[in-house]
Amino acid sequence: MRGWWQDLTDLVLPAECGGCGRPRTVLCPECRTALSGAVPRRVRPVPEPPGLPTVHAAARYADEVRAVLLAHKERGALALTAPLGMALAGAVRAGLTSDQASDSRPVLLVPVPSARGAVRARGHDPARRIALAAAGELRRGGVPARVVAVLRQRRAVADQAGLNSRQRLDNLAGALAVASAGAGLLTAGPVVLVDDLMTTGASLTEAARAVRAAAAAVAACGRTDVTAGYSGAEGPETYTRRTTAVYAAAPRERTEERRTGSMDEAVDRRHGVPGMAGPRRAGDKVCAAVVAASPDSFEINRNWL
């Protein structure tokens, strides 16, 4: 006979492990090890898109890891956000250069945005949600970090499923831009593009292009009292400095995520444009981190620096 505590447990714990289906656990020890038990590695898709930043991944996109990511993204298993954030934080740490790691300014996690239709259908933006969890994990480990969700989709793109690497690059070319109030925020520290998954690298390549274009526009202005938005074909457009980060509110976000986002926005208002340690140096390097990448991208013969 079921006790009342069993009924209560059913309300608190998920029905099964997100990776293997083991009952009554968010993520079993074996699946947790598959997700974040290995040392994060530099990954390179083949062919490697021109302009792809250095990317580090926590795990191979296969078996249990694939199941975990799909459960979080497509089935709304939000209890998996914390372990996914922990895995992403490990990839972020692995990708920071010695100069970036010793930088007193916060690491800026810039999530690659999902299409608006996908966010509506899923009820959340997976990459942004995982980025928030990763930022919290980094801060607990002594690495100052915050999420700066400044990338926006400028136009609709086709579904990437079934497209090859060249078609994906063409599909995403010019699709992203930094929000007009967001370019200045990117001067506050080292920029790390983050996503849940890398397959061909097309999304990260387009995100890096948009961030670099915004940085170039700021540099072209030669001023620290303005931010710049860059919309692609047209030239840079300058704006009066705004000191609040721009976050796209995902429908049906959980209360704790909204609270985390508000805290990050408060930090931006105090320190964001430019950072207290001064504007970003021209030589600062954009890098990227993902939870998982295609198994082929881990092959050692493609990971020499």
C-alpha positions in Angstrom: 0.0 0.0 0.0 1.3 3.4 -0.9 2.1 5.8 1.9 1.4 9.5 1.8 5.1 10.2 1.6 5.3 8.1 -1.6 2.6 10.3 -3.1 4.6 13.4 -2.1 7.8 12.0 -3.5 6.0 11.5 -6.9 5.3 15.3 -6.9 8.9 16.2 -6.1 11.1 13.6 -8.0 10.9 12.9 -11.7 9.5 9.6 -12.8 12.7 8.5 -14.4 16.4 9.4 -15.2 16.6 11.7 -18.1 19.4 9.5 -19.7 18.5 5.9 -19.1 15.0 5.8 -17.7 16.0 4.5 -14.2 13.0 5.3 -11.9 12.9 8.1 -9.3 16.0 10.0 -10.1 16.8 13.2 -12.0 20.0 11.8 -13.4 21.5 8.5 -12.2 25.2 8.3 -11.3 26.1 6.5 -14.6 24.4 9.1 -16.8 25.8 11.9 -14.7 29.3 10.6 -15.3 28.6 10.3 -19.1 27.5 13.9 -19.1 30.2 15.6 -17.1 32.6 12.9 -15.9 35.2 13.3 -18.6 37.6 16.2 -19.1 36.1 18.7 -21.6 37.8 18.7 -24.9 38.3 21.0 -27.8 36.1 20.0 -30.7 36.2 20.7 -34.4 33.5 19.7 -36.9 34.5 18.5 -40.4 34.3 20.5 -42.5 35.2 23.3 -40.1 33.3 26.5 -41.0 35.5 29.6 -41.6 35.1 31.9 -38.6 34.2 29.2 -36.1 35.7 30.2 -32.7 37.6 27.7 -30.5 34.9 25.4 -29.1 35.1 23.1 -26.0 32.6 20.4 -25.3 31.9 18.5 -22.1 30.6 15.3 -23.7 29.9 13.4 -26.9 26.4 13.7 -28.3 25.4 10.0 -28.1 23.4 7.5 -26.1 22.6 8.8 -22.5 23.9 12.4 -23.2 21.7 12.6 -26.3 18.7 11.4 -24.3 19.4 14.0 -21.6 19.6 16.9 -24.0 16.5 15.9 -25.9 14.5 15.4 -22.6 15.5 18.9 -21.5 14.9 20.6 -24.8 12.0 18.8 -26.3 10.1 17.3 -23.3 10.6 20.1 -20.8 12.5 18.0 -18.2 13.6 21.1 -16.4 15.0 19.2 -13.5 17.9 18.4 -15.8 18.9 22.1 -16.1 21.3 21.9 -13.1 23.4 18.9 -14.3 23.5 20.3 -17.8 24.6 23.7 -16.4 27.4 21.9 -14.5 28.6 20.2 -17.6 28.5 23.5 -19.6 30.5 25.3 -16.8 33.2 22.7 -17.1 33.5 23.3 -20.9 33.6 27.1 -20.2 36.5 26.7 -17.8 38.4 24.4 -20.2 38.1 27.0 -23.0 39.3 30.1 -21.1 42.9 31.1 -21.9 45.3 31.9 -19.1 44.7 35.6 -19.6 41.0 35.2 -19.6 41.0 33.0 -16.5 43.1 35.6 -14.6 40.9 38.5 -15.8 39.2 40.2 -12.9 36.2 41.0 -15.1 33.3 38.6 -15.3 33.1 35.9 -17.9 30.2 36.8 -20.2 28.1 33.8 -21.3 26.3 34.7 -24.5 23.7 32.0 -25.4 22.9 31.2 -29.0 19.2 32.0 -29.2 16.5 29.5 -30.3 14.0 30.5 -33.0 11.0 32.3 -31.5 8.7 29.7 -32.8 10.7 27.0 -31.1 10.7 28.9 -27.8 7.0 29.2 -28.0 6.5 25.5 -28.8 8.9 24.3 -26.0 7.9 26.9 -23.4 11.6 27.8 -22.8 14.9 28.6 -24.4 17.1 25.7 -23.6 20.5 27.3 -24.2 19.6 30.4 -22.2 18.3 28.3 -19.3 21.4 26.1 -19.2 23.6 29.2 -19.5 22.0 30.7 -16.4 22.7 27.4 -14.5 26.3 27.4 -15.8 26.9 31.0 -14.6 25.7 30.1 -11.1 28.0 27.0 -11.1 31.0 29.1 -12.2 30.3 31.7 -9.5 30.1 29.1 -6.9 33.5 27.8 -8.1 35.1 31.3 -7.8 34.8 32.3 -11.4 32.8 35.6 -11.8 30.3 35.0 -14.6 27.0 36.3 -15.8 24.7 35.7 -18.7 24.4 38.4 -21.3 21.6 37.4 -23.7 22.1 40.0 -26.4 21.9 37.9 -29.6 18.7 38.2 -31.6 17.3 36.6 -34.7 17.0 39.1 -37.5 15.0 36.9 -39.8 13.3 33.6 -39.9 15.4 30.6 -40.8 14.5 27.2 -42.2 14.5 24.1 -40.0 18.1 22.8 -39.9 17.1 19.1 -39.8 18.2 17.4 -42.9 20.5 20.2 -44.1 24.2 19.5 -44.6 27.0 21.7 -43.2 27.1 24.0 -46.3 23.3 24.4 -46.4 23.2 25.2 -42.6 25.8 27.9 -43.1 23.8 29.4 -45.9 20.6 29.1 -44.0 22.0 31.0 -41.0 24.2 33.6 -42.8 23.3 37.0 -41.4 20.4 35.6 -39.3 21.8 36.9 -36.0 22.6 40.3 -34.6 23.5 41.8 -31.3 20.6 43.8 -29.8 21.1 47.6 -30.3 21.6 48.1 -26.5 23.8 45.1 -26.1 27.1 45.7 -27.9 28.4 47.8 -25.0 27.6 45.1 -22.6 30.1 42.8 -24.4 33.0 45.1 -23.3 32.5 44.1 -19.7 34.6 40.9 -19.9 35.7 37.9 -21.9 32.9 36.6 -24.2 32.1 32.9 -24.3 29.3 31.9 -26.8 27.4 29.0 -25.3 24.9 26.4 -26.6 23.6 23.0 -25.7 24.9 21.2 -28.8 27.3 21.6 -31.7 26.9 19.5 -34.8 28.2 21.3 -37.9 29.2 24.5 -36.1 27.0 26.7 -38.2 25.1 28.3 -35.3 28.2 29.2 -33.4 29.9 30.5 -36.5 27.0 32.9 -37.2 26.8 33.9 -33.5 30.6 34.7 -33.5 30.1 36.7 -36.7 27.4 38.8 -35.1 29.4 39.4 -31.9 32.5 40.4 -33.9 30.5 42.7 -36.1 29.1 44.5 -33.0 32.6 44.7 -31.4 34.0 46.2 -34.7 31.2 48.7 -34.7 32.0 49.8 -31.1 35.7 50.1 -32.0 34.8 52.1 -35.1 32.9 54.6 -33.0 36.0 55.2 -30.9 33.9 56.3 -27.9 33.0 54.7 -24.6 29.8 56.6 -24.1 27.8 54.8 -26.7 26.9 51.3 -27.6 26.5 50.0 -31.1 24.1 47.7 -32.9 25.0 46.1 -36.1 22.3 44.7 -38.3 24.3 43.1 -41.1 24.1 44.7 -44.5 23.8 48.3 -43.2 26.6 50.0 -41.4 27.0 50.3 -37.6 24.4 52.4 -35.9 25.3 54.1 -32.7 23.0 54.6 -29.7 23.1 56.4 -26.3 24.5 54.0 -23.7 21.9 51.9 -22.0 22.9 50.1 -18.8 20.3 47.3 -18.7 20.8 44.0 -20.4 18.2 42.8 -22.8 16.7 39.4 -22.1 14.1 37.8 -24.3 11.4 36.5 -21.9 10.6 32.9 -22.7 7.0 32.0 -22.1 6.2 29.9 -19.0 9.6 30.4 -17.5 10.0 29.1 -14.0 10.1 31.6 -11.1 13.6 30.7 -10.2 14.9 31.4 -13.7 13.2 34.8 -13.8 14.8 35.6 -10.4 18.2 34.6 -11.7 17.7 36.7 -14.9 16.7 39.7 -12.7 19.8 39.3 -10.6 22.0 39.3 -13.7 20.3 42.4 -15.0 20.9 44.2 -11.7 24.6 43.4 -12.1 24.6 44.8 -15.6 23.0 48.0 -14.4 25.9 48.4 -11.9 28.8 47.3 -13.9 27.9 46.4 -17.4 28.8 49.2 -19.8 31.7 49.4 -19.8 33.0 47.0 -17.0 34.6 48.5 -13.9 38.0 47.1 -15.1 37.7 49.1 -18.3 36.6 48.5 -21.9 37.4 45.2 -23.6 40.8 45.1 -25.2 40.8 44.9 -29.0 42.7 41.6 -28.8 40.2 39.8 -26.6 39.2 36.5 -28.2 35.7 35.2 -28.5 35.5 31.5 -27.7 32.7 29.0 -27.3 31.5 26.2 -25.1 28.8 23.5 -25.5 27.4 20.7 -23.4 27.8 18.2 -26.2 29.2 17.9 -29.7 29.0 15.2 -32.4 31.3 12.2 -31.7 33.4 12.8 -34.9 34.4 16.2 -33.7 36.2 14.7 -30.7 38.7 12.7 -32.9 42.2 13.4 -31.7 43.6 14.0 -35.2 41.4 17.1 -35.5 42.2 18.5 -32.1 45.8 19.6 -32.4 46.0 23.3 -31.5 
